[in-house]
Amino acid sequence: MDLSKRVRLSVMMFLLFFTWGAWYGQMSKYLFTQLNATGDQVGNAYTAFSLAMLVAPFFIGLIADRYFAAQKVLGVLSLAGAAILFFLTQTDNPDDFFWLILVYCLTFAPSMSLTNSIALQHIDNPERDFPGIRVLGTVAWIVVTNIVGYLNVGDKVTIFQIAMGSALALGLFAFTLPDTPPKSSSSASIGQILGLDALKLFKDRSFAIFFLSSVLICIPLSFYYAMANPALTDSGMTNVENKMSLGQASEFFFMLLLPLAYARLGVKKMLIVGLIAWIMRFFLFGYGDAGAGEWMFYIAILLHGVCYDFFFVTGQIYTDSRAGERIRSSAQGLITIATYGIGLGIGSKISGLIADFYTVNGVKDWTSIWLVPAGIAAVVLVVFMLMFTDKKQTKSLEHEPVAGPL
């Protein structure tokens, strides 16, 4: 793989996740402080991303993969997204904001698959080369959240202006990427896009329990995405965005430890450790404070690497091992739609309603709010421990996923 192509693909990943990281974790604080949104309206805004994730596979599989070069589709979507973000920065109505962020997410969600597709089609050895390209996304997330933190604009419209600028840059840059023509001869059917070929895996009770656990644990995950920033800000913590970026650094670190942990513990224990970490972090968020208890917040943030890698990445490996070669793509597609589409969508809505329920005279009872996702994670842990059985040792980490930004 020549250096020029590698650099262009790496810049592509950096710009994509720079755009996402600029607004995603800070959107709730912006809505609460600048638009005086209710918890339900904040939850709806995050639900928009999940709705877009449900639509994105159809767009990629039925349109982008069949008729247009991927880099051109990425360019058009990014430019359209930048235009939508401009209109979003002009509104001060939280209900109008929902529709604008929904339309924007419909342009952004397909871009996540497109960038992976473009990169993978232009590298000689995916196992060797893709991690070094994809990791620029994690780096970008850390960089942009620290920029937001140091500028102290996490609750300002500036977060969307930053995203608009980087989306514009990605849209223009996309047309310089290596040509990636449509894959018309190998386009997926609707059933494959939905992952219906993988439904046979539910004959295995353990896989069914894992699948259900994956969907349910996305409910607590959505509490973290939507509520962590405003909760820490309300506690009196300063430079929240900078400190929350430690979560992505932790994710990258634990990804490096994952092969060793996987070999020592096996899939069931790995997933259990991930679930226990979820419970611990929500208790720490609930009972920490910005004074003598600020150390609890730091531990909760740093646990993000264990929570994400030990459950979601291990789960991807487990799914891959159970599916086998023929239905591997369908199985991963089914898990993605169920978690990022359905699970996160339900969780986003619930998190907003819970935030409203525990708000009195404009003051949120964050301890009570955090105990809800802790309780959900605890139920998932008990059911998983009792009903999941790792019937066989899963395969090695030859195709180990790369650390994500979340």
Secondary structure, 3 states (H helix, E strand, C coil): CCHHHHHHHHHHHHHHHHHHHHHCCCHHHHHHHHCCCCHHHHHHHHHHHHHHHHHHHHHHHHHHHHHCCHHHHHHHHHHHHHHHHHHHCCCCCHHHHHHHHHHHHHHHHHHHHHHHHHHHCCCCCHHHHHHHHHHHHHHHHHHHHHHHHHHCCCCCCHHHHHHHHHHHHHHHHHCCCCCCCCCHHHCCCHHHHHCHHHHHHHHCHHHHHHHHHHHHHHHHHHHHHHHHHHHHHHHCCCCHHHHHCHHHHHHHHHHHHHHHHHHHHHHHHHHHHHHHHHHHHHHHHHHCCCCCCHHHHHHHHHCHHHHHHHHHHHHHHHHHHHHCCCCHHHHHHHHHHHHHHHHHHHHHHHHHHHHHHCEECCEECHHHHHHHHHHHHHHHHHHHHHHCCCCCCCCCCCCCCCCCCC
